[in-house]
Amino acid sequence: NQSPLPASPLPAVPTLPLLQALQMRAPGSPGWRVGPASGQPLRYMLNLYRRAADREGRPRRGRSLGTNTVRLVQASSHGDQPWAGRWYVQPLTYLLESQPEAEHLLRATVVYLPSLSLAHGRLLCALELVAAGEAPGVLLSPAARPRHGWAEVDVTPYLVLGNSSMGSLALRHVCVHAGRAGGRDAPATPSHPFLLLYLNDTQAGLAPPAAEPHRHRR
Amino acid sequence: DTGTLAYDLPNYLREQGGDKNDCSLHPFSVSFAQLGWDHWIIAPHRYNPRYCKGVCPHLLRYDYHAPNHAVVQSFVHQLVDASVPRPSCVPYRYSPISVLMIERNGGILYKEYENMIAESCTCR
């Protein structure tokens, strides 16, 4: 039975990088903009976590992720009337805050549901890369078969690092309602696809492990 | 003087078995709620960082991975000047844990943090 720790045990100015990292990400710190993620992105990341680590948080052998950091970025969508008849077209923009220097991008993917069962029929969806200017969009196809219904499309080549080092990615989430049209109201709106950044954090934690001095035989 | 060491053999042999107060690894499971970090750490709920506790024995057994300096310091404490402390019981090897956390902008981050679980102890 441990006495409850003080409400905010973190020191005012945390010295250790881990505490700094946690302090920076702590809610209530300046810049905490939107409430925590929820719904499908959270469920997806919890499944990803369970595949990568055991109940005590120890990374599983073989590291199924192939890296030590994965960041989920939600879309800031715009355009509020995506439905036109059977068609759903939702422009999505992913704003990439400048990543911490120690985090090197290995690859980026967008995760979405290519097919959704509805009360009446199905929703078939795809992702289209919005090209600059008048060039036609590029239809993006997933590299592997969907896993648990989720499809993952590699968008690494399309990440645009803006001049303000703010990266961004513009997509269109396009769906068509297949099957008998339901009632008058538009069918359920599919959840927004989300961006996954697979990063290699070269510091990954408290401090780079010091090389153990070679122990001489006594 | 190997002669005195020979007299000390009984103690040495007893220490081989290790006294229960000897430097060793102890479990300590903690939740991120207890650390006050559960607002934004989603998983794991609990983790066991473990800790090292105990007295570094006079003769540091081979499995302590103690550097030569610790062996010398132990002799100094025992034979020369007791005000020089015995070596300290500290973690020797660590392993990482993976954490799932919420970021300020509502994003979700999976990250492996190094050196979060003590796997063995040493005397230094």
Interface residues (C-beta under 8 A of the other chain):
Chain A: Q2 P4 L5 P6 A7 S8 P9 L10 L18 L22 M24 R25 A26 P27 G28 S29 G31 W32 R33 V34 G35 P36 A37 P41 L42 M45 L46 L48 Y49 A52 A53 R55 E56 G57 R58 P59 L65 N68 T69 V70 R71 L72 V73 Q74 E97 D201 A204 G205 L206 A207 P209 P213 R215 H216 R218
Chain B: V30 Q34 L35 G36 W37 H39 W40 I41 I42 A43 P44 R46 Y47 N48 H65 P67 N68 V71 Y94 S95 P96 I97 S98 V99 L100 M101 I102 E103 R104 N105 G106 G107 I108 L109 Y110 K111 E112 Y113 E114 N115 M116 I117
